[in-house]
Amino acid sequence: MKIATFDLSASASDISVNSIVLKKDGLGSATVFKDLVLLNKDGRISSKGNFDSTTDTVELSLTNTLVIKAGSTETISVVGTVGATTGDKVGVSVVKVNSSALTVKTLPVSGAVITV
């Protein structure tokens, strides 16, 4: 199931992305989404992970460093399975991008709220 989609953009120079940290938003348990991965236009680009029950975060490491060329944008989707249907309203936010960029603007980026 596609849970969220976001864009990563490089301005004046290329950036290399190594991992992305996601946070679960809302009142649902950390197990509401399972087996989270990142996809781009070429397919799966990250390890699989689950939200930590204490921090409600997960760091997904990229299988290969993702290079975003200067002046371009890469669309990334967060996909996973729904662990339990509870009627809770939950979402996913990008809270950290581990990259070669000196600054990452406009974080956190929140996806749509989903009722599960």
C-alpha positions as CSV (number, residue, x, y, z in Angstrom):
1,M,0.0,0.0,0.0
2,K,1.3,3.5,-0.9
3,I,1.4,5.4,2.4
4,A,3.1,8.7,1.4
5,T,4.9,10.3,-1.5
6,F,7.4,13.2,-1.3
7,D,10.0,14.9,-3.5
8,L,13.7,15.4,-2.9
9,S,15.3,18.3,-4.9
10,A,18.8,19.3,-5.5
11,S,19.5,23.0,-6.2
12,A,22.9,24.2,-7.2
13,S,24.9,20.9,-6.9
14,D,24.3,17.2,-6.9
15,I,23.4,15.6,-3.5
16,S,23.9,12.0,-2.4
17,V,21.2,10.5,-0.2
18,N,22.1,7.5,2.1
19,S,19.0,7.1,4.3
20,I,15.7,8.6,5.2
21,V,14.1,8.7,8.7
22,L,10.3,8.5,8.9
23,K,8.0,9.2,11.8
24,K,4.5,7.7,12.3
25,D,2.0,10.5,12.9
26,G,-1.3,10.0,14.8
27,L,-2.6,7.8,17.6
28,G,-2.2,4.3,16.0
29,S,0.3,1.9,17.4
30,A,3.8,1.5,15.9
31,T,2.6,-1.8,14.3
32,V,-0.1,-0.1,12.2
33,F,2.3,-0.1,9.2
34,K,4.8,-3.0,8.6
35,D,7.5,-3.8,6.2
36,L,8.1,-0.2,5.1
37,V,10.3,0.4,2.0
38,L,11.1,3.4,-0.3
39,L,10.4,3.3,-4.0
40,N,11.3,5.6,-6.9
41,K,10.7,5.4,-10.6
42,D,13.1,2.4,-10.9
43,G,11.6,0.4,-8.0
44,R,12.6,-0.5,-4.5
45,I,15.6,1.6,-3.3
46,S,15.8,0.9,0.5
47,S,16.0,-1.8,3.2
48,K,12.8,-2.9,4.8
49,G,11.9,-1.5,8.3
50,N,9.2,-1.1,10.9
51,F,8.5,1.8,13.3
52,D,10.1,1.6,16.7
53,S,7.4,1.4,19.4
54,T,9.2,3.9,21.6
55,T,10.1,6.6,19.2
56,D,7.6,5.9,16.4
57,T,10.5,6.3,13.9
58,V,12.3,4.1,11.4
59,E,15.4,4.8,9.4
60,L,15.4,3.2,6.0
61,S,18.9,2.8,4.5
62,L,19.2,3.1,0.8
63,T,20.4,0.0,-1.0
64,N,22.7,2.2,-3.2
65,T,23.4,5.9,-2.6
66,L,20.8,7.9,-4.5
67,V,22.3,10.8,-6.4
68,I,20.0,13.6,-7.2
69,K,21.5,15.8,-10.0
70,A,21.6,19.6,-9.6
71,G,18.4,21.2,-10.6
72,S,16.4,18.0,-10.6
73,T,13.8,16.4,-8.4
74,E,13.3,12.7,-7.4
75,T,9.9,11.5,-6.3
76,I,10.0,8.9,-3.5
77,S,7.1,6.8,-2.2
78,V,6.8,5.1,1.1
79,V,5.0,1.7,0.8
80,G,4.2,-1.0,3.3
81,T,1.5,-3.3,4.6
82,V,-1.2,-2.4,7.1
83,G,-0.6,-4.4,10.2
84,A,-4.0,-4.1,11.8
85,T,-7.2,-2.2,10.9
86,T,-8.2,-0.2,13.9
87,G,-10.1,2.9,12.5
88,D,-7.2,5.0,13.7
89,K,-6.1,8.0,11.6
90,V,-2.4,7.8,11.0
91,G,0.2,9.2,8.6
92,V,3.9,9.3,7.9
93,S,6.4,12.2,7.9
94,V,9.9,12.5,6.7
95,V,11.9,13.9,9.6
96,K,15.5,13.5,8.5
97,V,17.3,13.0,5.2
98,N,20.9,11.8,5.7
99,S,22.7,13.2,2.7
100,S,25.7,15.2,1.4
101,A,23.6,18.4,1.4
102,L,24.6,21.0,4.0
103,T,21.0,21.8,4.8
104,V,17.7,20.1,4.2
105,K,14.9,22.6,4.0
106,T,11.2,22.2,4.9
107,L,11.4,19.2,7.2
108,P,9.3,17.5,8.4
109,V,7.3,16.7,5.3
110,S,4.0,15.1,6.2
111,G,2.0,12.7,4.0
112,A,-1.7,12.4,4.0
113,V,-3.6,11.1,7.0
114,I,-5.0,7.6,6.3
115,T,-7.8,5.8,8.2
116,V,-6.8,2.2,8.9
